[in-house]
Amino acid sequence: MKRVLTLVAVLVLLNVTSAPGGRGLLPFEPRGAQAASLGAGASFDWEKAVSLYIQGQFRAAIAEFQNVVAEFPNHADSWKYIGLAYYQLKEYQPAVAPLEKALVLKNAEGKVDPEIMIALGHVQIALKNYDKAIPYLEATTKQQPQSAANFYMLGVSYANLNRTDDAIAALREAVKLDPKDGDAWYYLGILYFRANDLDSAIVTLRNGMAVTPQNAEMMSLLVEALVRRGGAEANEQKAQAFYEEAIKTATSLKALKDDAASAELLGRAYLAAKKYPRAEEVLARALELTQQPTAALYFNLGYASAQNKSWARAVEVLEKADKLNPGDVNTLTYLGFVYESMRRYQQALEAYLRAYEASGGNNAELKASIERVRPFAKP
């Protein structure tokens, strides 16, 4: 799958359009008297240059094409293939000048070559010069309006410049033209998710999952969107439906990729659905699998354990969450609740006091908790 935030598109080897002199793959033969002077003694071999490029011997191909432009500096296709060869070598900066030279020469001839503009767009994306990539990609989407790949790359560029609406429009066109492009569905889902348009994100990611059902990144994002959407839903029955879908998707993800991140995500889905025994079990598994537990993982496991009245585990992991993220109101509140449930009133009071201070000193529920345990607290 394309890694959309660090995308480097791979160009397909392009068909040769013309050799110098317009004779396909034949060796170049200049017009008029010049033809006789070159013959077998010419210092370049166009057919060899093209063959080297097609065989993937890009460094050698560059040298041969440079021999061509040394004698015929206005031969656009040679400049084009020099640039493409550098691109294939992932030497993106050296690819720019020959591709730009080829484009200028083509324009001077009154010819349109979308391949050059596509290549320049891809090169600029590889260099993270998204603002420079956009003019080329906008032009290619007009010249090749049926190319989903061009709209995809344009959407990537817009997104990296935070032009979210433009990016969404481009990617919507990409999936319209190619509904089987899982990458485009995924990137579009990311944009909707970031824009907090969770309903559109969910629909988009479901479509992407229909195309690539074992895409772990897509599954993860769909679970996140479903959990958040459930949390924002006022209708409890509808919210539960979102949570159930999140659990189902996260379970499939864990079967595909049984690691700490997948286990934690499934545990959070169970937690959102208030299925606390399963949440505690799966989150405990996530803790076993991870090498660097986060405060969030400790808190979620502590919360689930507290709901199950597993007080010893709850206090252990909530204390660890507090060490990693001191001053978090939620952690301190539940830590106080667990201490209180264990009749460790002095520690409960201290936790509630810290939570009250962290909340800005205006939380009525925390104030009530403080007053409730204060009489039982003994320093």
Sequence and secondary structure as in RCSB ss.txt:
>XXXX:A:sequence
MKRVLTLVAVLVLLNVTSAPGGRGLLPFEPRGAQAASLGAGASFDWEKAVSLYIQGQFRAAIAEFQNVVAEFPNH
ADSWKYIGLAYYQLKEYQPAVAPLEKALVLKNAEGKVDPEIMIALGHVQIALKNYDKAIPYLEATTKQQPQSAAN
FYMLGVSYANLNRTDDAIAALREAVKLDPKDGDAWYYLGILYFRANDLDSAIVTLRNGMAVTPQNAEMMSLLVEA
LVRRGGAEANEQKAQAFYEEAIKTATSLKALKDDAASAELLGRAYLAAKKYPRAEEVLARALELTQQPTAALYFN
LGYASAQNKSWARAVEVLEKADKLNPGDVNTLTYLGFVYESMRRYQQALEAYLRAYEASGGNNAELKASIERVRP
FAKP
>XXXX:A:secstr
   GGG             TTS TTS    STTHHHHHGGG S  HHHHHHHHHTT HHHHHHHHHHHHHH TT 
HHHHHHHHHHHHHTT HHHHHHHHHHHHHHHHHTT   HHHHHHHHHHHHHTT HHHHHHHHHHHHHH TT HHH
HHHHHHHHHHTT HHHHHHHHHHHHHH TT HHHHHHHHHHHHHTT HHHHHHHHHHHHHH TT HHHHHHHHHH
HHHHHHH SSHHHHHHHHHHHHHHHHHHHHH  SHHHHHHHHHHHHHTT HHHHHHHHHHHHHH SS  HHHHHH
HHHHHHHTT HHHHHHHHHHHHHHSTT HHHHHHHHHHHHHTT HHHHHHHHHHHHHHTTS  HHHHHHHHHHGG
G   
